[in-house]
Amino acid sequence: SLFHIMYADLLNKSPKLLDSFDIDVEEESLDNMLKDLGVGDGTATNRKEALKGAATLYEDHLKSGVIGSLVRGSLIRLLLVQIQQLKAGLLKAMGSIDILVDANRMNVQLLAAIPEFLIVTFGTRIFFRFLVSFRTKDMRPTTAVHEEMTEYLNKMERCLLLAGEDETETSFDKPKVLGEYVLHIHSYLVLLDYCSPPFPGFSCDNIQRSLQDLLSLQGKGKTIGTDRQLALLRLIKQQHKELLNSL
Protein backbone atom coordinates (compact mmCIF):
# COMPACT_ATOMS: atom_id res chain seq x y z
CA SER A 1 0.00 0.00 0.00
CA LEU A 2 0.98 3.66 -0.28
CA PHE A 3 1.50 4.07 3.45
CA HIS A 4 3.71 0.96 3.58
CA ILE A 5 5.86 2.35 0.75
CA MET A 6 6.11 5.75 2.46
CA TYR A 7 7.07 4.06 5.73
CA ALA A 8 9.80 2.10 3.94
CA ASP A 9 11.09 5.30 2.35
CA LEU A 10 11.28 7.07 5.69
CA LEU A 11 13.35 4.21 7.09
CA ASN A 12 15.41 4.06 3.88
CA LYS A 13 14.35 0.45 3.27
CA SER A 14 13.17 0.83 -0.33
CA PRO A 15 15.02 -1.32 -2.92
CA LYS A 16 17.60 0.50 -5.03
CA LEU A 17 19.04 -0.16 -8.49
CA LEU A 18 22.51 -0.97 -7.09
CA ASP A 19 21.32 -3.41 -4.42
CA SER A 20 22.38 -6.39 -6.60
CA PHE A 21 25.75 -4.89 -7.56
CA ASP A 22 28.92 -3.63 -5.93
CA ILE A 23 30.45 -0.80 -7.90
CA ASP A 24 33.67 -0.88 -5.87
CA VAL A 25 34.26 -4.51 -6.89
CA GLU A 26 33.63 -3.71 -10.55
CA GLU A 27 36.02 -0.75 -10.51
CA GLU A 28 38.66 -2.81 -8.75
CA SER A 29 38.27 -5.50 -11.41
CA LEU A 30 38.73 -2.83 -14.10
CA ASP A 31 41.92 -1.57 -12.45
CA ASN A 32 43.32 -5.10 -12.29
CA MET A 33 42.58 -5.71 -15.97
CA LEU A 34 44.33 -2.47 -16.89
CA LYS A 35 47.30 -3.51 -14.78
CA ASP A 36 47.47 -6.87 -16.56
CA LEU A 37 47.63 -5.02 -19.87
CA GLY A 38 50.60 -3.05 -18.58
CA VAL A 39 48.94 0.34 -18.88
CA GLY A 40 48.09 0.93 -15.22
CA ASP A 41 49.28 0.27 -11.68
CA GLY A 42 46.00 -1.21 -10.38
CA THR A 43 44.91 1.88 -8.42
CA ALA A 44 41.96 4.22 -8.88
CA THR A 45 44.20 7.29 -9.04
CA ASN A 46 45.87 6.02 -12.22
CA ARG A 47 42.64 4.70 -13.82
CA LYS A 48 42.09 7.66 -16.14
CA GLU A 49 45.59 7.52 -17.63
CA ALA A 50 45.39 3.73 -17.84
CA LEU A 51 42.13 3.87 -19.81
CA LYS A 52 43.68 6.38 -22.17
CA GLY A 53 46.64 4.07 -22.67
CA ALA A 54 44.32 1.09 -23.29
CA ALA A 55 42.45 3.08 -25.95
CA THR A 56 45.73 3.94 -27.69
CA LEU A 57 46.80 0.30 -27.51
CA TYR A 58 43.45 -0.77 -29.00
CA GLU A 59 43.92 1.58 -31.96
CA ASP A 60 47.45 0.30 -32.55
CA HIS A 61 46.23 -3.31 -32.67
CA LEU A 62 43.56 -2.41 -35.21
CA LYS A 63 46.16 -0.72 -37.41
CA SER A 64 48.59 -3.65 -37.18
CA GLY A 65 45.95 -6.20 -38.25
CA VAL A 66 42.78 -7.49 -36.67
CA ILE A 67 43.37 -11.16 -37.46
CA GLY A 68 46.79 -11.29 -35.84
CA SER A 69 45.56 -9.48 -32.74
CA LEU A 70 42.64 -11.90 -32.40
CA VAL A 71 44.92 -14.90 -32.73
CA ARG A 72 47.30 -13.57 -30.08
CA GLY A 73 44.31 -12.74 -27.83
CA SER A 74 45.44 -9.20 -27.10
CA LEU A 75 42.51 -7.63 -28.93
CA ILE A 76 40.05 -9.75 -26.98
CA ARG A 77 41.61 -8.58 -23.72
CA LEU A 78 41.26 -4.96 -24.86
CA LEU A 79 37.60 -5.59 -25.74
CA LEU A 80 37.00 -7.08 -22.30
CA VAL A 81 38.57 -3.99 -20.72
CA GLN A 82 36.19 -1.76 -22.68
CA ILE A 83 33.22 -3.92 -21.65
CA GLN A 84 34.30 -3.70 -18.01
CA GLN A 85 34.71 0.07 -18.34
CA LEU A 86 31.21 0.34 -19.81
CA LYS A 87 29.80 -1.81 -16.98
CA ALA A 88 31.43 0.31 -14.29
CA GLY A 89 30.19 3.50 -15.97
CA LEU A 90 26.63 2.18 -16.13
CA LEU A 91 26.73 1.25 -12.45
CA LYS A 92 27.87 4.76 -11.57
CA ALA A 93 25.02 6.19 -13.60
CA MET A 94 22.59 3.87 -11.81
CA GLY A 95 23.96 5.13 -8.50
CA SER A 96 23.27 8.72 -9.57
CA ILE A 97 19.72 7.71 -10.51
CA ASP A 98 19.28 6.13 -7.07
CA ILE A 99 20.30 9.39 -5.41
CA LEU A 100 17.93 11.38 -7.62
CA VAL A 101 15.04 8.99 -6.98
CA ASP A 102 15.64 8.99 -3.23
CA ALA A 103 15.62 12.79 -3.19
CA ASN A 104 12.26 13.00 -4.99
CA ARG A 105 10.53 9.73 -4.06
CA MET A 106 8.53 11.23 -1.19
CA ASN A 107 7.43 14.21 -3.29
CA VAL A 108 6.27 11.96 -6.12
CA GLN A 109 4.36 9.67 -3.77
CA LEU A 110 2.70 12.59 -2.01
CA LEU A 111 1.70 13.90 -5.43
CA ALA A 112 0.33 10.48 -6.33
CA ALA A 113 -1.65 10.44 -3.07
CA ILE A 114 -3.65 13.55 -4.08
CA PRO A 115 -5.97 11.65 -6.49
CA GLU A 116 -6.49 8.94 -3.87
CA PHE A 117 -7.39 11.56 -1.27
CA LEU A 118 -9.85 13.23 -3.65
CA ILE A 119 -11.44 9.90 -4.55
CA VAL A 120 -11.88 8.96 -0.90
CA THR A 121 -13.20 12.41 0.06
CA PHE A 122 -15.74 12.83 -2.72
CA GLY A 123 -16.58 9.13 -2.77
CA THR A 124 -17.45 9.30 0.93
CA ARG A 125 -19.63 12.36 0.40
CA ILE A 126 -21.48 10.73 -2.48
CA PHE A 127 -22.01 7.57 -0.43
CA PHE A 128 -23.43 9.48 2.54
CA ARG A 129 -25.71 11.51 0.31
CA PHE A 130 -27.00 8.29 -1.22
CA LEU A 131 -27.44 6.93 2.29
CA VAL A 132 -29.55 9.96 3.25
CA SER A 133 -31.71 9.49 0.16
CA PHE A 134 -32.13 5.80 0.95
CA ARG A 135 -33.08 6.36 4.58
CA THR A 136 -35.52 9.19 3.82
CA LYS A 137 -36.84 7.32 0.76
CA ASP A 138 -36.39 10.55 -1.14
CA MET A 139 -33.90 11.15 -3.95
CA ARG A 140 -33.46 14.81 -3.08
CA PRO A 141 -29.93 16.09 -2.40
CA THR A 142 -28.88 16.69 1.19
CA THR A 143 -29.09 20.46 0.69
CA ALA A 144 -32.78 20.11 -0.16
CA VAL A 145 -33.34 18.10 3.01
CA HIS A 146 -31.52 20.83 4.93
CA GLU A 147 -33.92 23.41 3.48
CA GLU A 148 -36.89 21.34 4.63
CA MET A 149 -35.39 21.17 8.11
CA THR A 150 -34.99 24.95 8.03
CA GLU A 151 -38.68 25.25 7.20
CA TYR A 152 -39.55 23.14 10.26
CA LEU A 153 -37.53 25.52 12.43
CA ASN A 154 -39.37 28.49 10.90
CA LYS A 155 -42.69 26.83 11.66
CA MET A 156 -41.57 26.24 15.24
CA GLU A 157 -40.74 29.95 15.52
CA ARG A 158 -44.19 30.77 14.15
CA CYS A 159 -45.79 28.57 16.79
CA LEU A 160 -43.86 30.37 19.53
CA LEU A 161 -44.94 33.74 18.18
CA LEU A 162 -48.59 32.63 18.06
CA ALA A 163 -48.34 31.25 21.60
CA GLY A 164 -47.15 34.63 22.86
CA GLU A 165 -49.93 36.68 21.24
CA ASP A 166 -52.21 36.54 24.30
CA GLU A 167 -50.41 37.97 27.29
CA THR A 168 -53.06 36.51 29.64
CA GLU A 169 -52.06 32.96 28.63
CA THR A 170 -48.82 31.21 29.37
CA SER A 171 -46.82 29.70 26.50
CA PHE A 172 -48.77 26.94 24.71
CA ASP A 173 -51.90 27.11 26.78
CA LYS A 174 -53.56 26.47 23.40
CA PRO A 175 -53.43 22.65 22.81
CA LYS A 176 -53.66 22.97 19.03
CA VAL A 177 -50.58 25.19 18.83
CA LEU A 178 -48.67 22.96 21.22
CA GLY A 179 -49.47 19.84 19.17
CA GLU A 180 -48.29 21.52 15.98
CA TYR A 181 -45.15 22.71 17.74
CA VAL A 182 -44.25 19.23 18.99
CA LEU A 183 -44.97 17.74 15.56
CA HIS A 184 -42.49 20.12 13.92
CA ILE A 185 -39.82 19.24 16.50
CA HIS A 186 -40.39 15.53 15.85
CA SER A 187 -40.20 15.97 12.05
CA TYR A 188 -36.99 17.99 12.38
CA LEU A 189 -35.34 15.42 14.67
CA VAL A 190 -36.24 12.56 12.30
CA LEU A 191 -34.50 14.28 9.39
CA LEU A 192 -31.59 15.26 11.62
CA ASP A 193 -31.10 11.62 12.53
CA TYR A 194 -31.25 10.54 8.88
CA CYS A 195 -28.66 13.16 7.90
CA SER A 196 -26.03 12.16 10.49
CA PRO A 197 -23.76 11.48 8.60
CA PRO A 198 -23.03 13.44 6.41
CA PHE A 199 -23.75 16.09 9.04
CA PRO A 200 -21.24 15.82 11.94
CA GLY A 201 -22.54 13.76 14.83
CA PHE A 202 -21.22 16.24 17.40
CA SER A 203 -23.16 19.13 15.87
CA CYS A 204 -26.31 17.05 15.52
CA ASP A 205 -26.09 16.00 19.18
CA ASN A 206 -25.79 19.65 20.25
CA ILE A 207 -28.88 20.59 18.24
CA GLN A 208 -30.81 17.65 19.64
CA ARG A 209 -29.96 18.61 23.22
CA SER A 210 -30.97 22.22 22.55
CA LEU A 211 -34.33 21.09 21.14
CA GLN A 212 -34.87 18.89 24.17
CA ASP A 213 -34.17 21.88 26.40
CA LEU A 214 -36.59 23.95 24.34
CA LEU A 215 -39.33 21.34 24.60
CA SER A 216 -38.76 20.79 28.32
CA LEU A 217 -39.60 24.46 28.94
CA GLN A 218 -43.24 23.62 28.17
CA GLY A 219 -43.63 20.92 30.81
CA LYS A 220 -44.19 20.78 34.53
CA GLY A 221 -46.23 23.99 34.61
CA LYS A 222 -43.29 26.20 33.68
CA THR A 223 -44.07 29.71 32.52
CA ILE A 224 -40.88 30.58 30.71
CA GLY A 225 -41.33 33.71 28.62
CA THR A 226 -41.67 33.49 24.85
CA ASP A 227 -38.70 35.81 24.33
CA ARG A 228 -36.35 33.37 26.04
CA GLN A 229 -37.72 30.48 24.01
CA LEU A 230 -37.28 32.44 20.78
CA ALA A 231 -33.70 33.30 21.76
CA LEU A 232 -32.94 29.60 22.26
CA LEU A 233 -34.61 28.73 18.95
CA ARG A 234 -32.51 31.32 17.11
CA LEU A 235 -29.40 29.73 18.60
CA ILE A 236 -30.60 26.37 17.27
CA LYS A 237 -31.20 27.91 13.83
CA GLN A 238 -27.64 29.21 13.79
CA GLN A 239 -26.29 25.76 14.66
CA HIS A 240 -28.51 24.30 11.96
CA LYS A 241 -27.15 26.75 9.39
CA GLU A 242 -23.57 25.75 10.19
CA LEU A 243 -24.38 22.13 9.26
CA LEU A 244 -23.98 23.04 5.60
CA ASN A 245 -20.28 23.73 6.17
CA SER A 246 -19.68 19.98 6.44
CA LEU A 247 -21.02 19.25 2.92
Residue frames relative to the residue before (quaternion, step in Angstrom):
aa qw qx qy qz dx dy dz
S 1.0000 0.0000 0.0000 0.0000 0.00 0.00 0.00
L 0.6906 -0.4836 0.3397 0.4168 3.55 -1.32 0.28
F 0.6781 0.4962 -0.3030 0.4497 3.58 0.89 -0.90
H 0.6202 0.5296 -0.3461 0.4639 3.60 1.08 -0.66
I 0.6495 0.5099 -0.3147 0.4681 3.59 1.00 -0.84
M 0.6570 0.5050 -0.3099 0.4661 3.58 0.97 -0.88
Y 0.6307 0.5251 -0.3310 0.4658 3.59 1.03 -0.77
A 0.6554 0.5047 -0.3127 0.4669 3.59 0.99 -0.82
D 0.6337 0.5297 -0.3289 0.4579 3.58 1.06 -0.73
L 0.6537 0.5212 -0.3210 0.4451 3.56 0.95 -0.86
L 0.7252 0.3930 -0.2269 0.5179 3.58 1.08 -0.71
N 0.4278 -0.7264 0.4400 0.3094 3.57 1.36 0.16
K 0.4270 0.7081 -0.4549 0.3308 3.59 0.98 0.86
S 0.4478 0.6981 -0.4574 0.3208 3.60 1.22 0.06
P 0.5249 -0.6378 0.4528 0.3358 3.64 -1.00 0.74
K 0.2098 -0.7750 0.5887 0.0935 3.54 -1.11 0.78
L 0.6588 -0.5320 0.3616 0.3903 3.56 -1.26 0.41
L 0.7373 0.4279 -0.2291 0.4698 3.60 1.04 -0.75
D 0.3696 0.7575 -0.4825 0.2384 3.61 1.22 0.11
S 0.7263 0.4251 -0.2372 0.4853 3.61 1.08 -0.72
F 0.7212 0.3901 -0.2285 0.5249 3.59 1.27 -0.04
D 0.2074 -0.7300 0.6331 0.1525 3.51 -1.39 0.31
I 0.3039 -0.8017 0.4880 0.1637 3.54 -0.19 1.27
D 0.6016 0.5610 -0.3645 0.4366 3.59 1.09 -0.62
V 0.6437 0.5149 -0.3217 0.4660 3.60 1.00 -0.79
E 0.6640 0.5078 -0.3080 0.4542 3.57 0.94 -0.88
E 0.6672 0.4851 -0.3078 0.4741 3.59 0.96 -0.79
E 0.6288 0.5217 -0.3378 0.4673 3.58 1.05 -0.69
S 0.6299 0.5247 -0.3275 0.4698 3.57 1.06 -0.77
L 0.6339 0.5254 -0.3260 0.4646 3.59 1.04 -0.78
D 0.6526 0.5128 -0.3188 0.4578 3.59 0.94 -0.85
N 0.6532 0.5122 -0.3148 0.4603 3.59 1.00 -0.80
M 0.6435 0.5144 -0.3231 0.4658 3.58 1.00 -0.77
L 0.6453 0.5051 -0.3196 0.4758 3.58 1.02 -0.77
K 0.6337 0.5290 -0.3272 0.4599 3.56 1.06 -0.73
D 0.6472 0.5227 -0.3154 0.4566 3.58 1.03 -0.82
L 0.6504 0.5032 -0.3172 0.4724 3.57 1.16 -0.56
G 0.4775 -0.6916 0.4233 0.3383 3.55 1.26 -0.33
V 0.5943 0.5732 -0.3691 0.4267 3.56 1.23 0.38
G 0.7747 0.2432 -0.1525 0.5634 3.60 1.24 0.00
D 0.4577 -0.6854 0.4963 0.2729 3.55 -1.32 0.19
G 0.5962 -0.6156 0.3469 0.3811 3.60 1.26 0.26
T 0.6277 0.5120 -0.3477 0.4722 3.60 1.23 0.29
A 0.6053 -0.5839 0.4067 0.3568 3.54 -1.24 0.52
T 0.6119 0.5778 -0.3578 0.4047 3.59 1.07 -0.63
N 0.7335 0.3995 -0.2187 0.5045 3.58 1.12 -0.66
R 0.3959 0.7688 -0.4473 0.2284 3.61 1.31 -0.06
K 0.6573 0.5314 -0.3273 0.4224 3.59 0.90 -0.88
E 0.6813 0.4681 -0.2845 0.4856 3.58 0.92 -0.92
A 0.6360 0.5327 -0.3335 0.4478 3.57 1.05 -0.75
L 0.6509 0.5032 -0.3199 0.4699 3.61 0.97 -0.78
K 0.6252 0.5226 -0.3361 0.4722 3.56 1.07 -0.69
G 0.6568 0.4998 -0.3069 0.4740 3.56 1.01 -0.80
A 0.6361 0.5206 -0.3332 0.4619 3.60 1.03 -0.74
A 0.6383 0.5198 -0.3334 0.4595 3.59 1.01 -0.75
T 0.6444 0.5117 -0.3166 0.4718 3.59 1.01 -0.80
L 0.6489 0.5161 -0.3066 0.4675 3.55 1.03 -0.86
Y 0.6245 0.5412 -0.3293 0.4568 3.59 1.07 -0.76
E 0.6615 0.4989 -0.3022 0.4714 3.59 0.97 -0.85
D 0.6392 0.5260 -0.3311 0.4529 3.59 1.01 -0.76
H 0.6551 0.5062 -0.3211 0.4598 3.60 0.99 -0.79
L 0.6370 0.5167 -0.3399 0.4601 3.58 1.02 -0.69
K 0.6620 0.5029 -0.3070 0.4632 3.58 1.02 -0.75
S 0.6980 0.4829 -0.2758 0.4512 3.59 1.01 -0.78
G 0.6862 -0.4496 0.2949 0.4900 3.62 1.23 -0.25
V 0.3912 -0.7502 0.4883 0.2140 3.52 -0.64 1.17
I 0.6497 0.5462 -0.3325 0.4110 3.58 0.90 -0.92
G 0.6801 0.4934 -0.2972 0.4536 3.56 0.86 -0.96
S 0.6570 0.5126 -0.3104 0.4574 3.57 0.98 -0.82
L 0.6372 0.5146 -0.3249 0.4729 3.59 1.08 -0.70
V 0.6498 0.5138 -0.3229 0.4577 3.56 0.96 -0.84
R 0.6968 0.4553 -0.2791 0.4789 3.60 0.92 -0.84
G 0.4635 -0.7095 0.4250 0.3181 3.61 1.23 -0.39
S 0.4955 0.6807 -0.4268 0.3301 3.58 1.22 -0.17
L 0.6488 0.5190 -0.3264 0.4507 3.58 1.03 -0.76
I 0.6237 0.5374 -0.3365 0.4571 3.55 1.07 -0.73
R 0.6371 0.5247 -0.3236 0.4627 3.57 1.01 -0.80
L 0.6471 0.5097 -0.3162 0.4706 3.58 1.04 -0.81
L 0.6343 0.5210 -0.3270 0.4682 3.59 1.06 -0.76
L 0.6426 0.5163 -0.3200 0.4670 3.58 1.01 -0.78
V 0.6150 0.5329 -0.3474 0.4660 3.58 1.07 -0.70
Q 0.6679 0.4964 -0.3074 0.4615 3.58 0.93 -0.87
I 0.6274 0.5248 -0.3349 0.4677 3.58 1.06 -0.75
Q 0.6643 0.4970 -0.3018 0.4696 3.57 0.98 -0.88
Q 0.6197 0.5304 -0.3386 0.4690 3.58 1.08 -0.71
L 0.6536 0.5073 -0.3085 0.4694 3.57 0.98 -0.88
K 0.6433 0.5250 -0.3211 0.4554 3.60 0.98 -0.81
A 0.6692 0.4914 -0.3025 0.4682 3.58 0.90 -0.89
G 0.6464 0.5212 -0.3197 0.4564 3.58 1.03 -0.78
L 0.6472 0.5158 -0.3152 0.4645 3.57 1.01 -0.81
L 0.6484 0.5122 -0.3228 0.4615 3.57 1.00 -0.77
K 0.6241 0.5210 -0.3409 0.4721 3.58 1.05 -0.67
A 0.6463 0.5120 -0.3172 0.4685 3.56 1.01 -0.83
M 0.6352 0.5230 -0.3224 0.4681 3.58 1.04 -0.77
G 0.6251 0.5339 -0.3326 0.4622 3.56 1.09 -0.70
S 0.6401 0.5128 -0.3214 0.4733 3.57 1.05 -0.78
I 0.6296 0.5247 -0.3290 0.4691 3.57 1.07 -0.76
D 0.6145 0.5499 -0.3405 0.4517 3.59 1.02 -0.79
I 0.6619 0.5029 -0.3068 0.4635 3.57 0.93 -0.91
L 0.6624 0.5077 -0.3033 0.4599 3.57 0.97 -0.89
V 0.6612 0.5029 -0.3048 0.4657 3.57 0.96 -0.87
D 0.6504 0.5202 -0.3182 0.4529 3.58 0.94 -0.85
A 0.6667 0.5155 -0.3049 0.4435 3.57 1.03 -0.78
N 0.7905 0.3036 -0.1460 0.5115 3.59 1.11 -0.64
R 0.4090 0.7430 -0.4640 0.2557 3.60 1.24 -0.06
M 0.6778 0.4972 -0.3018 0.4497 3.57 0.86 -0.96
N 0.6454 0.5203 -0.3283 0.4527 3.59 0.98 -0.82
V 0.6611 0.5054 -0.3092 0.4604 3.57 0.95 -0.88
Q 0.6818 0.4857 -0.2993 0.4580 3.59 0.92 -0.85
L 0.6239 0.5120 -0.3443 0.4797 3.58 1.06 -0.66
L 0.6337 0.5164 -0.3263 0.4746 3.56 1.06 -0.74
A 0.6634 0.4959 -0.3020 0.4720 3.57 1.03 -0.78
A 0.6299 0.5533 -0.3345 0.4304 3.59 1.18 -0.51
I 0.5195 0.6600 -0.4132 0.3520 3.60 1.21 -0.41
P 0.6718 0.4673 -0.3302 0.4704 3.67 0.81 -0.82
E 0.6331 0.5256 -0.3444 0.4520 3.60 0.99 -0.74
F 0.6474 0.5147 -0.3215 0.4611 3.57 0.97 -0.83
L 0.6626 0.5013 -0.3077 0.4636 3.59 0.96 -0.86
I 0.6408 0.5211 -0.3292 0.4577 3.58 1.00 -0.80
V 0.6710 0.4897 -0.3027 0.4673 3.58 0.92 -0.90
T 0.6683 0.5198 -0.3092 0.4331 3.59 0.90 -0.93
F 0.7493 0.3883 -0.2249 0.4871 3.56 0.69 -1.08
G 0.5969 0.5532 -0.3647 0.4525 3.58 1.13 -0.57
T 0.6465 0.5128 -0.3154 0.4686 3.58 1.02 -0.80
R 0.6527 0.5130 -0.3186 0.4576 3.58 0.95 -0.84
I 0.6565 0.5027 -0.3130 0.4672 3.57 0.94 -0.87
F 0.6403 0.5278 -0.3269 0.4523 3.59 0.99 -0.82
F 0.6894 0.4748 -0.2937 0.4616 3.59 0.86 -0.92
R 0.6270 0.5172 -0.3470 0.4679 3.58 1.04 -0.65
F 0.6300 0.5056 -0.3289 0.4893 3.57 1.05 -0.72
L 0.6330 0.5359 -0.3293 0.4513 3.57 1.04 -0.79
V 0.6302 0.5208 -0.3318 0.4707 3.60 1.02 -0.78
S 0.6614 0.5046 -0.3075 0.4618 3.57 0.93 -0.90
F 0.6555 0.5143 -0.3125 0.4562 3.57 1.01 -0.79
R 0.6968 0.4750 -0.2833 0.4567 3.57 0.89 -0.90
T 0.7201 0.4066 -0.2480 0.5047 3.60 1.01 -0.74
K 0.3313 -0.7589 0.4893 0.2736 3.59 1.32 -0.17
D 0.5953 0.5045 -0.3509 0.5176 3.50 1.09 0.85
M 0.3372 -0.7844 0.4915 0.1714 3.58 -0.70 1.08
R 0.3656 0.7278 -0.5038 0.2879 3.58 1.17 0.39
P 0.5328 -0.5975 0.4738 0.3670 3.61 -1.17 0.46
T 0.6710 -0.5168 0.3542 0.3966 3.55 -1.26 0.42
T 0.6126 0.5566 -0.3577 0.4324 3.59 1.07 -0.66
A 0.6367 0.5145 -0.3308 0.4695 3.58 1.09 -0.69
V 0.6244 0.5178 -0.3339 0.4801 3.58 1.07 -0.71
H 0.6260 0.5368 -0.3295 0.4597 3.57 1.05 -0.78
E 0.6379 0.5194 -0.3258 0.4660 3.59 1.03 -0.75
E 0.6369 0.5138 -0.3314 0.4696 3.58 1.02 -0.74
M 0.6351 0.5157 -0.3259 0.4739 3.57 1.03 -0.78
T 0.6164 0.5382 -0.3416 0.4623 3.58 1.06 -0.71
E 0.6401 0.5278 -0.3214 0.4566 3.56 1.03 -0.80
Y 0.6189 0.5304 -0.3451 0.4654 3.60 1.05 -0.69
L 0.6470 0.5080 -0.3218 0.4688 3.59 0.99 -0.79
N 0.6342 0.5203 -0.3311 0.4663 3.59 1.04 -0.75
K 0.6510 0.5066 -0.3141 0.4701 3.57 1.01 -0.78
M 0.6144 0.5285 -0.3452 0.4733 3.58 1.09 -0.68
E 0.6403 0.5109 -0.3261 0.4718 3.59 1.00 -0.79
R 0.6212 0.5408 -0.3325 0.4594 3.57 1.04 -0.76
C 0.6469 0.5189 -0.3196 0.4584 3.56 0.97 -0.87
L 0.6462 0.5159 -0.3209 0.4618 3.59 0.98 -0.80
L 0.6555 0.5067 -0.3158 0.4624 3.56 0.99 -0.82
L 0.6551 0.4995 -0.3137 0.4723 3.59 1.00 -0.79
A 0.6484 0.5235 -0.3220 0.4493 3.58 1.05 -0.76
G 0.7210 0.4373 -0.2503 0.4757 3.59 1.12 -0.52
E 0.4060 0.7331 -0.4670 0.2824 3.59 1.26 0.15
D 0.7588 0.3292 -0.1805 0.5322 3.58 0.96 -0.91
E 0.3151 -0.7903 0.4949 0.1764 3.57 -0.31 1.20
T 0.6217 0.5472 -0.3594 0.4300 3.63 1.19 -0.34
E 0.6934 0.4191 -0.2667 0.5220 3.59 1.29 -0.26
T 0.4444 -0.6507 0.5359 0.3031 3.52 -1.15 0.63
S 0.7112 -0.4537 0.3112 0.4377 3.57 -1.28 0.31
F 0.8657 0.0306 -0.0710 0.4946 3.55 -0.96 1.05
D 0.2377 0.7301 -0.5891 0.2520 3.54 0.81 0.98
K 0.6257 0.4981 -0.3327 0.4998 3.58 1.30 -0.31
P 0.3934 -0.7580 0.4618 0.2394 3.67 -0.40 1.16
K 0.6288 0.5476 -0.3564 0.4214 3.60 0.96 -0.72
V 0.6699 0.4869 -0.2976 0.4750 3.58 0.94 -0.88
L 0.6420 0.5257 -0.3230 0.4552 3.57 1.00 -0.80
G 0.6503 0.5161 -0.3188 0.4574 3.60 0.95 -0.83
E 0.6554 0.4994 -0.3081 0.4755 3.57 0.98 -0.84
Y 0.6289 0.5511 -0.3162 0.4481 3.56 1.04 -0.82
V 0.6861 0.4719 -0.2781 0.4788 3.57 0.87 -0.96
L 0.6217 0.5442 -0.3422 0.4475 3.59 1.05 -0.72
H 0.6542 0.5037 -0.3146 0.4684 3.59 0.97 -0.80
I 0.6252 0.5233 -0.3392 0.4694 3.61 1.01 -0.75
H 0.6576 0.5117 -0.3089 0.4586 3.58 0.94 -0.92
S 0.6644 0.5016 -0.3113 0.4583 3.61 0.88 -0.90
Y 0.6448 0.5181 -0.3215 0.4608 3.58 1.00 -0.81
L 0.6839 0.4936 -0.2945 0.4493 3.59 0.87 -0.93
V 0.6038 0.5476 -0.3617 0.4525 3.60 1.08 -0.64
L 0.6903 0.4557 -0.2822 0.4860 3.59 0.87 -0.92
L 0.6129 0.5474 -0.3507 0.4492 3.58 1.05 -0.68
D 0.6533 0.5017 -0.3095 0.4751 3.56 1.02 -0.79
Y 0.6544 0.5153 -0.3133 0.4561 3.60 0.98 -0.80
C 0.7397 0.4273 -0.2183 0.4718 3.58 1.07 -0.75
S 0.6374 0.4838 -0.3478 0.4886 3.61 1.18 0.38
P 0.4335 -0.4094 -0.7312 0.3314 1.60 -0.42 2.54
P 0.5160 0.0389 -0.8222 -0.2371 1.61 -2.56 0.14
F 0.5355 0.5920 -0.4427 0.4085 3.63 1.13 -0.21
P 0.5572 -0.6263 0.4182 0.3498 3.64 -0.95 0.80
G 0.5244 -0.6641 0.4421 0.2974 3.54 -0.94 0.93
F 0.6259 0.5521 -0.3422 0.4317 3.59 1.03 -0.77
S 0.6747 0.4842 -0.2939 0.4732 3.58 0.93 -0.89
C 0.6476 0.5177 -0.3188 0.4594 3.57 0.98 -0.82
D 0.6364 0.5212 -0.3288 0.4639 3.60 1.02 -0.76
N 0.6378 0.5261 -0.3289 0.4563 3.60 1.00 -0.77
I 0.6581 0.4976 -0.3081 0.4737 3.57 0.97 -0.87
Q 0.6502 0.5209 -0.3225 0.4494 3.57 0.95 -0.84
R 0.6544 0.4984 -0.3207 0.4695 3.60 0.94 -0.78
S 0.6445 0.5199 -0.3252 0.4567 3.58 1.02 -0.80
L 0.6527 0.5007 -0.3162 0.4726 3.60 1.01 -0.76
Q 0.6216 0.5251 -0.3399 0.4715 3.56 1.06 -0.69
D 0.6379 0.5069 -0.3253 0.4799 3.58 1.02 -0.77
L 0.6488 0.5229 -0.3189 0.4516 3.56 1.00 -0.83
L 0.6842 0.4781 -0.2856 0.4708 3.57 0.95 -0.86
S 0.6432 0.5425 -0.3300 0.4279 3.58 1.03 -0.75
L 0.5613 0.6105 -0.3877 0.4025 3.60 1.20 -0.37
Q 0.6633 0.5165 -0.3080 0.4455 3.59 1.23 -0.39
G 0.6665 0.5327 -0.2960 0.4294 3.59 1.20 -0.31
K 0.8158 0.3103 -0.2212 0.4351 3.48 -1.44 0.09
G 0.6605 -0.5673 0.3121 0.3802 3.58 0.98 0.85
K 0.3515 0.7478 -0.5002 0.2591 3.59 1.16 0.42
T 0.1900 -0.7798 0.5900 0.0878 3.55 -1.09 0.71
I 0.0969 0.8111 -0.5626 0.1277 3.53 0.81 1.06
G 0.5129 -0.6807 0.4336 0.2924 3.57 -0.86 0.94
T 0.6041 -0.5885 0.4095 0.3478 3.54 -1.18 0.66
D 0.6015 0.5779 -0.3617 0.4164 3.60 1.03 -0.70
R 0.6680 0.4895 -0.3013 0.4726 3.57 0.95 -0.84
Q 0.6452 0.5073 -0.3238 0.4706 3.58 1.02 -0.73
L 0.6466 0.5099 -0.3131 0.4731 3.59 1.01 -0.77
A 0.6228 0.5364 -0.3386 0.4579 3.59 1.05 -0.72
L 0.6604 0.4895 -0.3025 0.4824 3.57 1.01 -0.84
L 0.6436 0.5197 -0.3236 0.4592 3.59 1.01 -0.78
R 0.6361 0.5148 -0.3346 0.4673 3.61 1.00 -0.71
L 0.6114 0.5289 -0.3453 0.4766 3.58 1.09 -0.66
I 0.6431 0.5101 -0.3178 0.4745 3.58 1.01 -0.81
K 0.6476 0.5188 -0.3227 0.4554 3.59 0.99 -0.81
Q 0.6297 0.5199 -0.3358 0.4695 3.59 1.06 -0.65
Q 0.6427 0.5007 -0.3137 0.4876 3.58 1.01 -0.82
H 0.6381 0.5268 -0.3222 0.4600 3.56 1.03 -0.79
K 0.6369 0.5385 -0.3211 0.4487 3.59 0.98 -0.80
E 0.6716 0.5143 -0.2891 0.4482 3.57 1.01 -0.84
L 0.4956 0.6571 -0.4341 0.3663 3.61 1.23 -0.21
L 0.6098 0.5784 -0.3529 0.4111 3.59 1.08 -0.64
N 0.5647 0.6177 -0.3886 0.3854 3.60 1.14 -0.46
S 0.6571 0.5231 -0.3110 0.4447 3.59 1.17 -0.48
L 0.5977 0.5793 -0.3647 0.4173 3.62 1.22 -0.22
